[in-house]
Amino acid sequence: MKRLAVSIALALSLTSCAGLRLNLINSSVRRPSNVVMYFSVDRNSGQPVGGLTADRFKIYEDDSPVSALESRQTILNPQVAAVHYTMLLMDMSGSVTESGQIPQLQEAARVFVERVERQQRVAVYAFDGSPTIVPIVPFTESAGGAAAGINALTSYRPRDPSTNFHGAVVAGLQQLDRALASATQPLKFGTLVVFTDGTDRAARVTREQMMEAVRGSQHSVFSIGVGAEVDQGELREVGRNGAVLQSDPAAIRTAFEQIATQIESATQRYYLFSYCSPARAGRHRVRVVATTEDGAHGGLEHEFDATGFGPNCDPNTPPSFDIRRGDGAARRGGAEGSGSGGGSGSVGASVTVSAGASAR
């Protein structure tokens, strides 16, 4: 079946004060008359908006409303088109393994993983002073697989008691790239979450080299720092999508839960919206408007070509996205939500968590 070309005209809020911001990430138009859009919904404040049902959206083609009965609009399971990977990168240097806090750290990590892997594929890696990071649990599709693997941290012994924090962040982003490259879904989102109780001591990689890797990555990054020795400024810079800093080691579970909440919200803000267009020829402008229960609303627009359209559309047909299109602004939509119109084959989020301050 021949794929019809789609050109994105714009993705913007309907008014500056409407309350919602819809950002189009990719779209698919195919015969007989299927139109599918993958987009995120946030409040103007940046807070992700999840849980909207299909009846919370209205469709307009060329400024005329399209009946929900005619459009048969629906929200598809986003997993048919998009995959979200989160890597939890744990500091297991000597200061951690000899602290006597491993049981508390395991419990915090287990709670984090159990929450995030309900909607994403999760991997757990460890680092110490060595040049490379160590897989504790690779990315797995099995439910509960990553959470069960946390038990392996009990017997972890650092190969080098120093802390190669800078090198671990670089290696974590690279490993996340490799994992996402093997995913079959056309839209790919990556998140890196880094936990540490101190600062880089190994000096294998400079701070600037690490930050170059962070700035050049398509993924979102969060940081969790716990303890009096963390470099809060550095962790906030690394955790560009969010940083949680706690000076009290007893607050480690709270720190992990705060980041888990951010990642859950970021995942739930994405919608794979599908409908059957009544158009049968020519180019058209579609506007999709979302409205929350409290009345906040906003929309996005784009154009599509209806040449060859006809009856017998099934809105549940999986989309066929063109992942060759790319927009740098859309690449960091994972947890940050800064993406806007355009189609990125890889949209990511990386998280570095540090305890001590409230999440940004």
C-alpha positions in Angstrom: 0.0 0.0 0.0 1.5 3.2 -1.1 2.4 5.6 1.7 1.0 9.1 1.3 3.2 12.1 2.0 2.6 14.2 5.0 4.0 17.7 5.5 3.8 19.2 9.0 2.6 22.8 8.7 2.9 23.7 12.4 2.5 22.4 15.9 1.5 25.0 18.3 -1.0 25.9 21.0 -4.2 27.5 19.8 -3.8 30.5 22.1 -1.1 31.6 24.5 -3.4 31.4 27.4 -5.4 28.2 26.5 -3.5 26.1 29.1 -2.3 23.2 27.0 0.6 22.7 24.6 0.4 19.9 22.0 3.7 19.0 20.3 3.6 16.9 17.2 6.4 14.3 17.0 5.4 12.3 13.9 2.4 11.6 11.7 1.3 8.9 9.3 -1.3 9.1 6.5 -2.2 6.1 4.4 -5.0 4.6 2.4 -7.9 4.0 2.6 -8.2 7.2 4.8 -6.1 6.7 7.9 -4.6 9.7 9.7 -2.4 9.1 12.7 -0.5 11.6 14.9 1.9 10.9 17.7 2.2 13.9 20.0 2.7 15.0 23.6 0.4 17.0 25.7 1.7 19.4 28.4 0.3 22.3 30.3 1.8 25.7 29.5 3.7 25.4 32.8 5.5 22.3 31.4 3.6 19.7 33.5 2.8 16.6 31.5 -0.8 15.7 30.9 -1.7 12.0 30.9 -4.9 10.0 30.9 -6.8 11.8 28.2 -9.4 9.6 26.5 -10.3 9.8 22.8 -13.4 11.8 23.6 -11.3 14.6 25.0 -10.1 15.5 21.5 -12.0 17.3 18.7 -11.0 17.2 15.1 -11.3 20.0 12.5 -10.5 19.7 8.9 -10.2 23.0 7.1 -11.8 24.6 10.1 -14.9 22.4 9.9 -15.6 20.0 12.8 -15.4 16.3 12.0 -18.0 14.1 13.7 -16.5 11.6 16.2 -18.9 9.0 14.7 -17.6 9.7 11.3 -13.9 9.9 12.3 -14.1 6.9 14.7 -11.3 8.6 16.5 -9.3 6.4 18.9 -6.1 6.3 20.9 -3.9 3.4 19.9 -1.5 1.6 22.2 1.7 3.7 21.6 3.9 0.6 21.9 3.0 -0.3 18.3 5.0 2.7 17.2 7.2 3.9 20.1 9.5 2.3 22.6 10.8 3.9 25.8 14.0 2.7 27.4 15.3 3.8 30.8 18.7 2.9 32.1 19.4 3.2 35.9 23.1 3.7 36.4 24.1 3.0 40.0 27.3 4.2 41.8 28.7 1.0 43.4 32.2 2.5 44.3 33.8 1.7 47.6 32.1 4.5 49.4 28.8 3.0 48.6 29.5 -0.7 49.1 31.3 -0.1 52.4 28.7 2.3 53.8 26.3 -0.4 55.1 23.5 1.3 53.1 23.2 -1.3 50.3 19.8 -2.7 51.6 18.3 0.8 51.6 19.8 1.5 48.2 18.4 -1.8 46.8 15.0 -1.1 48.1 15.0 2.4 46.6 16.2 1.1 43.3 13.6 -1.8 43.3 10.7 0.6 43.9 12.0 2.9 41.1 12.3 0.0 38.7 9.0 -1.6 39.5 7.2 1.7 38.8 9.1 2.6 35.6 9.1 -0.9 34.0 5.2 -0.9 33.9 5.5 1.3 30.8 9.1 1.1 29.7 12.0 -1.4 29.2 14.4 -0.9 32.0 18.1 -1.9 32.5 20.3 -1.6 35.5 24.1 -0.9 35.2 26.7 -0.3 37.9 29.9 1.7 37.9 32.8 2.1 40.2 36.4 3.4 39.5 36.9 1.1 36.5 36.8 2.3 32.9 33.7 0.4 32.0 30.2 0.1 33.4 28.8 -3.3 34.5 25.4 -4.7 33.4 23.4 -5.9 36.4 20.2 -6.4 34.3 20.2 -5.7 30.6 17.2 -4.3 28.9 14.5 -7.0 29.2 10.9 -7.4 28.0 10.0 -9.7 30.8 7.7 -8.1 33.5 9.6 -7.7 36.7 12.9 -8.8 35.2 14.8 -5.6 36.1 13.3 -5.4 39.6 14.4 -9.0 40.3 17.9 -8.2 39.1 18.4 -5.6 41.8 19.1 -8.5 44.2 22.4 -9.0 42.4 23.7 -5.7 44.0 24.0 -7.6 47.3 27.1 -9.4 46.1 28.5 -6.6 44.0 32.2 -5.9 44.8 33.9 -3.0 43.1 36.7 -3.8 40.7 38.2 -0.4 41.6 37.0 1.4 44.8 37.4 4.8 43.2 34.5 6.7 41.4 34.5 7.1 37.6 31.4 9.2 37.5 32.2 11.2 34.4 33.2 8.1 32.4 30.1 6.2 33.6 27.7 8.9 32.3 29.5 8.8 28.9 29.4 5.0 28.8 25.8 5.0 29.9 24.7 7.2 27.1 26.6 5.2 24.6 25.0 1.9 25.8 21.6 3.5 25.7 22.3 4.4 22.0 23.2 0.8 21.2 20.2 -0.7 22.9 17.7 1.7 21.2 19.4 1.0 17.8 18.2 -2.6 18.0 14.6 -1.7 18.8 12.2 -2.3 15.9 9.7 0.5 16.7 10.1 3.6 14.5 10.0 6.1 17.4 12.6 5.6 20.2 12.9 7.4 23.5 15.8 7.0 25.9 16.2 7.9 29.5 19.4 7.8 31.6 19.1 8.0 35.4 22.4 8.3 37.3 22.8 7.8 41.0 25.9 8.7 43.0 26.9 9.5 46.6 30.0 11.5 45.7 32.1 13.0 43.0 34.4 11.8 40.2 37.7 10.7 41.7 39.2 8.5 39.0 39.7 11.4 36.5 39.6 9.0 33.6 37.2 11.4 31.8 37.1 15.2 32.2 34.0 17.1 33.3 33.9 18.9 30.0 34.1 15.6 28.0 31.2 14.3 30.0 29.1 17.4 29.4 29.9 17.3 25.7 28.4 13.8 25.7 25.3 15.0 27.6 24.8 18.0 25.4 25.3 15.9 22.2 22.9 13.2 23.3 19.3 12.8 22.1 18.3 11.4 25.4 16.9 13.1 28.5 19.1 12.9 31.6 18.2 12.9 35.3 20.5 12.7 38.3 20.1 11.5 41.9 22.7 12.5 44.5 22.7 11.4 48.1 25.2 12.4 50.7 27.3 15.3 51.8 30.1 14.8 49.3 28.0 15.2 46.1 28.8 18.1 43.8 25.3 19.6 43.5 26.2 22.0 40.8 27.6 19.3 38.6 24.7 17.0 39.2 22.2 19.7 38.3 24.1 20.3 35.1 24.2 16.6 34.2 20.6 16.1 35.2 19.3 18.6 32.6 15.8 17.1 32.8 15.7 16.9 36.6 18.0 16.4 39.6 17.1 15.3 43.1 19.7 16.0 45.8 19.5 14.7 49.4 22.2 15.2 52.0 20.5 12.6 54.3 21.2 9.0 53.1 17.9 8.0 54.9 16.0 10.0 52.2 17.4 7.8 49.3 14.0 6.1 48.6 12.2 9.4 48.4 14.8 10.7 45.9 14.3 7.7 43.7 10.5 7.9 43.9 10.6 11.6 42.9 12.5 10.7 39.7 10.2 7.7 39.0 7.2 10.1 39.2 8.8 12.4 36.7 9.5 9.6 34.3 6.0 8.1 34.6 4.4 11.4 33.9 6.7 12.0 30.9 5.7 8.7 29.4 2.0 9.1 29.9 2.0 12.5 28.2 2.4 10.8 24.7 -0.6 9.9 22.6 -1.0 7.9 19.4 -4.1 9.4 18.0 -5.9 7.9 15.0 -8.9 8.7 13.0 -10.6 8.2 9.6 -10.7 11.3 7.5 -13.8 12.1 5.5 -11.7 13.8 2.8 -11.3 12.0 -0.5 -8.9 14.2 -2.5 -6.6 17.2 -2.3 -4.6 18.7 0.5 -6.2 19.5 3.8 -5.4 21.1 7.2 -6.3 19.2 10.2 -6.5 20.7 13.7 -6.7 18.5 16.8 -7.9 20.2 20.0 -7.5 18.6 23.5 -9.5 19.7 26.5 -8.9 18.5 30.1 -11.6 18.0 32.7 -10.7 21.4 34.3 -11.2 23.2 30.9 -7.6 23.7 29.9 -7.3 23.3 26.1 -4.8 23.6 23.3 -4.2 22.1 19.9 -1.9 21.4 17.0 -2.2 21.6 13.2 -0.7 19.9 10.2 -1.5 19.3 6.6 -2.0 16.0 4.8 -2.7 14.8 1.2 -5.9 12.8 0.8 -5.3 11.8 -2.8 -6.7 8.3 -3.4 -8.7 8.3 -0.1 -11.8 6.1 0.1 -14.1 4.1 2.4 -13.4 1.1 4.7 -10.9 2.8 7.0 -10.0 1.0 10.2 -8.7 3.5 12.8 -7.0 0.7 14.7 -4.6 0.0 11.8 -1.0 0.5 13.0 0.7 3.6 11.5 3.5 3.8 9.1 5.8 6.6 10.3 8.5 8.1 8.1 11.5 8.1 10.5 13.8 9.7 8.0 12.5 13.1 9.0 14.2 14.6 12.0 13.9 17.7 14.1 16.5 18.4 16.8 13.9 20.2 18.9 11.8 17.0 19.2 14.6 14.8 20.2 14.5 15.6 23.9 10.9 15.0 24.4 11.3 12.0 26.6 11.1 13.6 30.0 11.6 17.2 29.3 8.8 17.8 26.8 10.6 20.4 24.8 10.0 18.8 21.5 7.8 20.5 18.9 6.6 19.5 15.5 8.8 17.3 13.4 9.6 13.7 13.3 12.5 12.2 15.1 13.4 8.6 14.7 14.9 8.7 18.2 13.5 10.8 21.0 15.2 10.4 24.3 15.4 11.2 27.9 18.3 10.7 30.2 18.1 11.1 34.0 20.8 11.7 36.5 19.5 11.7 40.1 21.3 13.3 43.0 19.9 13.6 46.5 19.8 16.9 48.4 17.5 19.4 46.7 14.0 19.2 45.4 13.5 18.2 41.8 13.8 21.0 39.4 
